[in-house]
Amino acid sequence: MTETPVTSRPTSPAITFADLNLPQPLHSALRKTGMETPFPIQSATLPDALAGRDVLGRAQTGSGKTLAFGLALLTRLHGGKAPARRPRALVLVPTRELAMQVADALVPLAKAAGLWCRTAVGGMSMQRQVDALARGVDLLIATPGRLSDHVRQGTCVLDGVEMVALDEADQMADMGFLPQVREILDLTPRDGQRLLFSATLDGAVENLVRAYLTDPVTHSVAPATASVDTMDHYLLQVDHRDKQAVVTEIAAREGRTILFVRTKHHVDRLATRLRASGVHAGALHGGKTQGQRNRVLDDFRSGRVPVLVATDVAARGIHVDDVSLVLHVDPAADHKDYLHRAGRTARAGASGTVVTLVTREQRRTVRRMTDQAGVRPQYATVRPGDAELARITGARTPSGVPVVERVRPHRPSRPGGPGRRPHSTRGRGPRRGPGGRQNAVA
């Protein structure tokens, strides 16, 4: 990043959560979950964030950024009172899935500290969110589109926001949400604390930093490239005629696996073919209702369905442990998408394998992309049944016994409150931000 207006400090020495003087309820809640030592991004940023400094953090996905900003916000909120419709702190995220992930991490901690943590995201009941906000909110986790709706309707007022955390700022830029983000930030007190976390800190994100962060300290605990220490990267060249069979054999492997394709129609088609071959596969894309997406992710997390076929909607904001292989059925559009997809495996120090299937004519383009991502993949040419394919991916012959897609009855969510989510409804069309600009639902 060129001429970044930030002060850089060295990464903090090894510390424990006990060294950070967190409020006792937060520290006790962390200990109950077995968390004693912060991840590097947490130990690097928390001392400055707890001191009230504006912080700019760069770390790869899966590195523990949620607690890096979450513990700072909850600590500074501790002891205060939740006002109706006026959040005291705000976390802005680009997608519903990421909002749910952040809520899953922070709601139990907020509850332990006696704080009210609410969510406001698209694709869920607006009225339930209105009712929850009216009961009081300390920390609000929101997507730009839905928060803009609440602001416009007067059901959420931002003039009391003391702290704002922006998570995955580069994805918000890529998705075109920065105009909305700016409008939202303009409604918060100018002297409030800002915490911005992103995998990359260039371009539009740099402009956001210049406009809204005051004398920020920056911490970068990992380069904006794939984790070559914990990931094995492969480019496997396949013939067009063999590709479906190769994909099916890889999907039939043991272990949790994510398959990425470019379009939602391809997701549904591929998941159906895999189930017909005997592979338990779920489909995830933006055309599904939030309730459907939640149920697919629940099945994947629990292991009931070990294979997830997804578009890039799943490349960010989905934290599922023990994903041992990511397969790019369709190559990523660019190096950023490659990194975000790859980041679904090898999370928080675990190891994993990232495989991209390429045809002969795609090889040069994909190699250029992996060079930009800082990856030096190993190459192989494979066909169905190859020993090398099995060695790299664990591929095996599927059972051939069709899998009947299990239809679970929809169970309504509990009313709003810490850890309680509203009913799922169908996603709506474009939203308008505080200034009247039309924006896509986040």
C-alpha positions as CSV (number, residue, x, y, z in Angstrom):
1,M,0.0,0.0,0.0
2,T,1.5,3.4,-1.0
3,E,1.8,6.3,1.4
4,T,-0.5,4.8,4.0
5,P,-1.2,7.3,6.8
6,V,-0.7,4.9,9.6
7,T,1.9,4.3,12.3
8,S,3.3,0.8,12.3
9,R,4.3,-1.0,15.4
10,P,6.0,-4.3,15.9
11,T,3.9,-7.3,16.8
12,S,3.4,-7.6,20.6
13,P,5.4,-10.3,22.4
14,A,3.6,-13.5,23.5
15,I,0.8,-12.7,26.0
16,T,-2.2,-14.4,27.5
17,F,-5.7,-13.1,27.8
18,A,-5.0,-12.7,31.6
19,D,-2.3,-10.2,30.7
20,L,-4.9,-8.0,28.9
21,N,-6.9,-7.1,32.1
22,L,-10.2,-8.0,30.4
23,P,-13.3,-7.7,32.6
24,Q,-13.6,-10.8,34.7
25,P,-16.8,-12.1,33.1
26,L,-15.1,-12.0,29.7
27,H,-12.0,-13.7,30.9
28,S,-14.0,-16.4,32.7
29,A,-16.0,-17.0,29.6
30,L,-12.9,-17.4,27.5
31,R,-11.4,-19.8,30.1
32,K,-14.5,-22.0,30.0
33,T,-14.0,-22.5,26.3
34,G,-10.3,-23.4,26.8
35,M,-9.0,-20.1,25.4
36,E,-6.0,-18.9,27.3
37,T,-3.6,-17.5,24.6
38,P,-4.6,-15.0,21.9
39,F,-3.9,-15.7,18.2
40,P,-1.2,-13.4,16.8
41,I,-3.7,-10.9,15.3
42,Q,-5.4,-10.7,18.7
43,S,-2.2,-10.2,20.8
44,A,-1.0,-7.7,18.3
45,T,-4.1,-5.4,18.1
46,L,-5.9,-5.8,21.4
47,P,-3.6,-3.6,23.5
48,D,-4.0,-0.7,21.2
49,A,-7.7,-1.3,20.7
50,L,-8.3,-1.6,24.4
51,A,-6.5,1.7,24.9
52,G,-9.0,3.4,22.6
53,R,-6.7,3.8,19.6
54,D,-7.9,3.5,16.0
55,V,-6.5,0.2,14.7
56,L,-5.9,-1.0,11.2
57,G,-5.4,-4.8,11.1
58,R,-4.3,-7.0,8.2
59,A,-4.5,-10.8,8.6
60,Q,-5.6,-13.6,6.4
61,T,-9.1,-15.1,6.8
62,G,-9.4,-17.6,9.7
63,S,-6.7,-15.9,11.7
64,G,-9.0,-14.8,14.7
65,K,-9.9,-11.3,13.7
66,T,-13.4,-11.6,15.2
67,L,-12.1,-11.7,18.8
68,A,-9.5,-9.2,17.9
69,F,-12.1,-6.5,17.5
70,G,-14.9,-8.2,19.5
71,L,-13.1,-8.4,22.8
72,A,-12.0,-4.8,22.5
73,L,-15.6,-3.6,21.9
74,L,-17.1,-5.8,24.7
75,T,-14.5,-4.7,27.2
76,R,-15.1,-1.0,26.5
77,L,-18.9,-1.5,26.6
78,H,-18.8,-3.4,29.9
79,G,-20.7,-1.8,32.7
80,G,-22.8,0.4,30.4
81,K,-26.5,0.4,29.8
82,A,-28.2,-0.7,26.5
83,P,-30.4,2.1,25.1
84,A,-33.3,1.4,22.8
85,R,-32.6,1.7,19.1
86,R,-29.3,3.4,19.8
87,P,-26.4,0.9,19.6
88,R,-23.2,1.9,21.6
89,A,-20.9,-0.1,19.2
90,L,-21.3,-1.3,15.7
91,V,-19.7,-4.1,13.7
92,L,-20.2,-3.8,9.9
93,V,-19.7,-6.9,7.8
94,P,-20.3,-7.6,4.1
95,T,-22.5,-10.7,4.2
96,R,-25.2,-12.4,6.2
97,E,-23.0,-15.5,6.7
98,L,-20.2,-13.4,8.2
99,A,-22.6,-11.6,10.4
100,M,-23.9,-14.9,11.8
101,Q,-20.3,-16.1,12.3
102,V,-19.4,-13.0,14.2
103,A,-22.6,-13.3,16.3
104,D,-21.8,-16.9,17.1
105,A,-18.5,-15.8,18.5
106,L,-19.5,-12.7,20.3
107,V,-23.0,-13.3,21.6
108,P,-21.9,-15.8,24.4
109,L,-19.2,-13.4,25.5
110,A,-21.7,-10.5,25.5
111,K,-24.2,-12.5,27.5
112,A,-21.5,-13.3,30.1
113,A,-20.7,-9.6,30.4
114,G,-24.4,-8.6,30.8
115,L,-24.5,-6.9,27.4
116,W,-27.1,-7.1,24.6
117,C,-25.7,-8.1,21.2
118,R,-28.2,-7.9,18.3
119,T,-28.0,-8.6,14.5
120,A,-29.5,-6.7,11.6
121,V,-29.0,-8.5,8.3
122,G,-30.9,-8.9,5.1
123,G,-33.0,-12.0,4.3
124,M,-34.4,-12.1,7.8
125,S,-37.5,-10.7,9.4
126,M,-37.3,-6.9,9.6
127,Q,-40.0,-6.6,12.3
128,R,-38.2,-9.0,14.6
129,Q,-35.1,-6.9,14.3
130,V,-37.1,-3.8,15.0
131,D,-38.5,-5.3,18.1
132,A,-35.1,-6.5,19.3
133,L,-33.5,-3.1,18.7
134,A,-36.4,-1.5,20.7
135,R,-35.5,-3.6,23.7
136,G,-32.0,-2.2,23.8
137,V,-28.7,-2.8,22.1
138,D,-25.1,-2.5,23.2
139,L,-23.4,-4.1,20.2
140,L,-25.0,-4.3,16.8
141,I,-23.7,-6.6,14.1
142,A,-25.0,-5.5,10.7
143,T,-24.7,-5.7,7.0
144,P,-24.8,-2.3,5.2
145,G,-28.0,-2.9,3.3
146,R,-30.2,-3.9,6.2
147,L,-28.7,-1.3,8.6
148,S,-29.5,1.4,5.9
149,D,-33.1,0.2,6.0
150,H,-33.3,0.6,9.8
151,V,-31.7,4.0,9.7
152,R,-34.1,5.2,7.0
153,Q,-37.1,4.0,8.9
154,G,-35.9,5.4,12.2
155,T,-35.7,2.0,13.9
156,C,-31.9,2.4,14.5
157,V,-30.2,5.7,15.3
158,L,-26.4,5.9,15.1
159,D,-25.6,9.1,16.9
160,G,-24.6,7.2,20.1
161,V,-22.1,4.8,18.5
162,E,-18.9,5.1,20.4
163,M,-17.0,2.4,18.4
164,V,-17.2,1.0,14.9
165,A,-15.4,-2.2,13.7
166,L,-15.3,-2.8,9.9
167,D,-14.6,-6.5,9.2
168,E,-13.5,-7.7,5.7
169,A,-13.3,-4.1,4.4
170,D,-11.7,-5.3,1.2
171,Q,-14.7,-7.5,0.4
172,M,-17.1,-4.6,1.1
173,A,-15.1,-2.6,-1.4
174,D,-15.3,-5.5,-4.0
175,M,-19.0,-5.8,-3.5
176,G,-19.7,-2.1,-4.0
177,F,-20.8,-1.4,-0.4
178,L,-18.3,1.4,0.4
179,P,-20.7,4.3,-0.5
180,Q,-23.2,2.8,2.0
181,V,-20.4,2.3,4.6
182,R,-19.4,5.9,4.2
183,E,-23.0,7.1,4.7
184,I,-23.3,5.0,7.8
185,L,-20.0,6.2,9.2
186,D,-21.0,9.8,8.6
187,L,-24.0,9.2,10.9
188,T,-21.7,8.1,13.8
189,P,-19.8,10.5,16.1
190,R,-16.6,11.7,14.4
191,D,-14.5,11.2,17.5
192,G,-15.5,7.6,17.9
193,Q,-13.0,4.7,17.8
194,R,-12.6,2.9,14.5
195,L,-11.2,-0.6,14.1
196,L,-10.7,-1.8,10.5
197,F,-9.7,-5.3,9.6
198,S,-9.0,-6.5,6.1
199,A,-7.0,-9.1,4.2
200,T,-5.6,-6.3,1.9
201,L,-5.2,-2.6,2.6
202,D,-4.9,-1.0,-0.8
203,G,-7.1,0.9,-3.2
204,A,-10.6,1.8,-1.9
205,V,-9.7,0.5,1.5
206,E,-6.8,2.9,1.8
207,N,-9.1,5.8,0.9
208,L,-11.5,4.7,3.6
209,V,-8.7,4.6,6.1
210,R,-7.6,8.2,5.2
211,A,-11.1,9.5,5.5
212,Y,-12.3,7.9,8.7
213,L,-9.4,6.7,10.9
214,T,-7.5,9.1,13.1
215,D,-3.8,8.4,13.6
216,P,-4.3,4.6,13.4
217,V,-1.8,2.1,14.4
218,T,-1.4,-0.8,11.9
219,H,-0.7,-4.4,12.6
220,S,0.0,-6.9,9.9
221,V,0.6,-10.5,11.1
222,A,0.5,-12.2,7.7
223,P,1.2,-11.2,4.1
224,A,-1.7,-10.9,1.7
225,T,-0.9,-14.2,0.2
226,A,-1.9,-17.8,0.8
227,S,-0.5,-19.6,3.8
228,V,2.1,-21.7,2.2
229,D,3.2,-23.1,5.5
230,T,-0.1,-24.8,6.2
231,M,-1.6,-25.3,2.7
232,D,-0.5,-27.6,-0.1
233,H,-1.5,-26.1,-3.5
234,Y,-2.0,-28.1,-6.6
235,L,-3.1,-27.5,-10.2
236,L,-4.5,-30.6,-11.7
237,Q,-4.9,-30.7,-15.5
238,V,-7.9,-32.7,-16.7
239,D,-9.5,-33.4,-20.0
240,H,-13.0,-31.9,-20.5
241,R,-14.4,-35.4,-20.9
242,D,-12.9,-36.5,-17.6
243,K,-13.7,-33.5,-15.4
244,Q,-17.0,-34.6,-14.0
245,A,-15.7,-38.0,-13.1
246,V,-12.6,-36.5,-11.4
247,V,-14.8,-34.1,-9.4
248,T,-17.0,-36.9,-8.3
249,E,-14.1,-39.1,-7.2
250,I,-12.6,-36.2,-5.2
251,A,-15.9,-35.4,-3.6
252,A,-16.2,-39.0,-2.5
253,R,-13.1,-38.7,-0.4
254,E,-13.1,-39.0,3.4
255,G,-13.1,-35.6,5.2
256,R,-14.9,-32.3,5.0
257,T,-14.6,-30.8,1.5
258,I,-15.7,-27.6,-0.2
259,L,-16.2,-27.4,-3.9
260,F,-16.3,-24.0,-5.5
261,V,-18.0,-23.2,-8.8
262,R,-18.9,-19.9,-10.4
263,T,-22.7,-19.9,-10.8
264,K,-25.6,-20.9,-8.6
265,H,-27.0,-23.0,-11.4
266,H,-23.8,-25.0,-11.6
267,V,-23.9,-25.4,-7.8
268,D,-27.4,-27.0,-7.9
269,R,-26.5,-29.2,-10.9
270,L,-23.3,-30.4,-9.5
271,A,-24.8,-31.2,-6.0
272,T,-27.6,-33.2,-7.7
273,R,-25.1,-35.2,-9.8
274,L,-22.9,-35.9,-6.7
275,R,-25.9,-37.1,-4.7
276,A,-26.9,-39.3,-7.6
277,S,-23.4,-40.9,-7.5
278,G,-23.6,-41.6,-3.8
279,V,-21.9,-38.5,-2.4
280,H,-23.6,-36.6,0.4
281,A,-23.4,-33.0,-0.9
282,G,-25.1,-29.8,0.0
283,A,-25.6,-26.7,-2.1
284,L,-25.0,-23.1,-1.0
285,H,-25.5,-20.0,-3.1
286,G,-27.1,-16.6,-2.9
287,G,-30.3,-17.8,-4.6
288,K,-31.3,-19.7,-1.5
289,T,-33.3,-18.3,1.4
290,Q,-31.4,-17.5,4.6
291,G,-33.2,-20.4,6.3
292,Q,-32.1,-22.8,3.6
293,R,-28.5,-21.5,3.8
294,N,-28.4,-21.9,7.6
295,R,-29.7,-25.5,7.4
296,V,-27.1,-26.4,4.8
297,L,-24.3,-24.9,6.9
298,D,-25.6,-26.6,10.0
299,D,-25.5,-30.0,8.2
300,F,-22.0,-29.3,6.9
301,R,-20.6,-28.2,10.3
302,S,-22.1,-31.2,12.0
303,G,-20.7,-33.6,9.5
304,R,-24.1,-34.9,8.4
305,V,-23.2,-33.6,4.9
306,P,-19.4,-33.7,4.4
307,V,-19.3,-32.0,1.0
308,L,-20.4,-28.4,0.4
309,V,-20.8,-27.2,-3.2
310,A,-20.8,-23.4,-3.2
311,T,-20.4,-20.2,-5.1
312,D,-18.1,-17.4,-3.8
313,V,-20.8,-16.4,-1.4
314,A,-19.1,-19.0,0.8
315,A,-15.6,-17.8,0.2
316,R,-15.8,-15.4,3.1
317,G,-17.6,-15.3,6.4
318,I,-18.0,-19.1,6.8
319,H,-15.9,-20.6,9.6
320,V,-16.1,-24.4,9.6
321,D,-13.4,-26.3,11.4
322,D,-11.6,-29.2,9.8
323,V,-12.2,-28.5,6.1
324,S,-9.3,-30.6,4.8
325,L,-9.6,-29.8,1.1
326,V,-10.8,-26.9,-1.0
327,L,-11.5,-27.8,-4.7
328,H,-11.8,-25.1,-7.3
329,V,-14.0,-26.9,-9.8
330,D,-14.1,-23.6,-11.7
331,P,-10.9,-21.6,-11.3
332,A,-11.3,-18.4,-9.2
333,A,-11.9,-15.1,-11.1
334,D,-8.8,-13.5,-9.7
335,H,-6.1,-13.9,-7.1
336,K,-8.2,-12.4,-4.3
337,D,-11.0,-14.8,-4.9
338,Y,-8.5,-17.6,-4.9
339,L,-7.1,-16.6,-1.5
340,H,-10.6,-16.2,0.0
341,R,-11.7,-19.6,-1.2
342,A,-8.4,-21.2,-0.1
343,G,-8.9,-19.6,3.3
344,R,-11.7,-22.1,4.1
345,T,-9.0,-24.7,4.8
346,A,-5.9,-24.5,7.0
347,R,-7.7,-22.2,9.4
348,A,-6.2,-21.1,12.8
349,G,-3.0,-23.1,12.3
350,A,-4.5,-26.3,10.9
351,S,-3.3,-27.8,7.6
352,G,-5.2,-28.3,4.4
353,T,-5.0,-28.9,0.6
354,V,-6.1,-26.5,-2.1
355,V,-6.7,-28.0,-5.6
356,T,-7.6,-26.3,-8.8
357,L,-8.8,-28.2,-11.8
358,V,-7.7,-26.7,-15.1
359,T,-7.9,-27.7,-18.7
360,R,-5.0,-27.2,-21.0
361,E,-6.2,-23.8,-22.3
362,Q,-6.8,-22.5,-18.7
363,R,-3.4,-23.4,-17.4
364,R,-1.5,-20.2,-18.3
365,T,-4.2,-17.9,-17.0
366,V,-4.5,-19.8,-13.7
367,R,-0.7,-19.9,-13.2
368,R,-0.6,-16.1,-13.6
369,M,-3.4,-15.9,-11.0
370,T,-1.6,-18.1,-8.5
371,D,1.6,-16.1,-9.0
372,Q,-0.3,-13.0,-8.0
373,A,-1.6,-14.9,-4.9
374,G,1.9,-15.8,-3.9
375,V,1.4,-19.5,-4.5
376,R,3.7,-21.9,-6.2
377,P,1.4,-24.9,-6.8
378,Q,2.5,-28.4,-7.8
379,Y,1.4,-29.6,-11.2
380,A,0.0,-33.0,-12.3
381,T,-2.1,-34.3,-15.2
382,V,-4.8,-36.7,-13.9
383,R,-7.6,-38.9,-15.1
384,P,-10.3,-40.8,-13.2
385,G,-8.9,-43.6,-11.1
386,D,-5.3,-42.4,-11.2
387,A,-3.2,-43.2,-8.2
388,E,-1.7,-39.7,-8.2
389,L,-5.2,-38.2,-8.0
390,A,-5.9,-40.4,-4.9
391,R,-2.6,-39.5,-3.3
392,I,-3.1,-35.8,-3.7
393,T,-6.8,-35.5,-2.8
394,G,-7.9,-38.8,-1.3
395,A,-10.1,-39.4,-4.3
396,R,-12.0,-42.7,-4.4
397,T,-14.8,-44.4,-6.3
398,P,-18.2,-43.3,-5.0
399,S,-20.7,-45.9,-3.8
400,G,-23.0,-45.3,-6.7
401,V,-26.0,-45.6,-4.4
402,P,-28.1,-42.4,-4.8
403,V,-28.4,-40.2,-1.8
404,V,-31.9,-39.0,-1.0
405,E,-31.8,-35.4,-0.1
406,R,-33.0,-35.1,3.5
407,V,-35.7,-32.5,4.0
408,R,-35.8,-31.2,7.5
409,P,-38.8,-29.3,8.8
410,H,-38.2,-25.6,9.3
411,R,-38.0,-24.8,13.0
412,P,-38.7,-21.1,13.7
413,S,-35.9,-19.2,15.5
414,R,-36.4,-17.9,18.9
415,P,-37.3,-14.2,19.4
416,G,-34.6,-11.6,19.4
417,G,-32.1,-11.4,22.2
418,P,-28.5,-12.5,22.9
419,G,-27.9,-15.5,20.8
420,R,-31.5,-15.6,19.4
421,R,-32.1,-15.1,15.8
422,P,-35.3,-14.1,13.9
423,H,-37.3,-16.1,11.5
424,S,-35.8,-16.6,8.1
425,T,-37.7,-15.1,5.1
426,R,-36.9,-14.8,1.5
427,G,-34.3,-12.3,0.6
428,R,-35.7,-9.1,-0.9
429,G,-34.6,-7.0,-3.8
430,P,-32.3,-4.0,-3.8
431,R,-32.2,-1.8,-0.8
432,R,-31.7,1.9,-0.6
433,G,-29.1,3.4,1.7
434,P,-29.4,6.4,4.1
435,G,-28.9,8.7,1.1
436,G,-31.4,7.0,-1.1
437,R,-28.9,5.1,-3.2
438,Q,-30.0,1.7,-4.3
439,N,-27.8,-1.1,-3.0
440,A,-27.9,-4.9,-3.2
441,V,-29.0,-6.8,-0.1
442,A,-26.1,-7.9,2.1
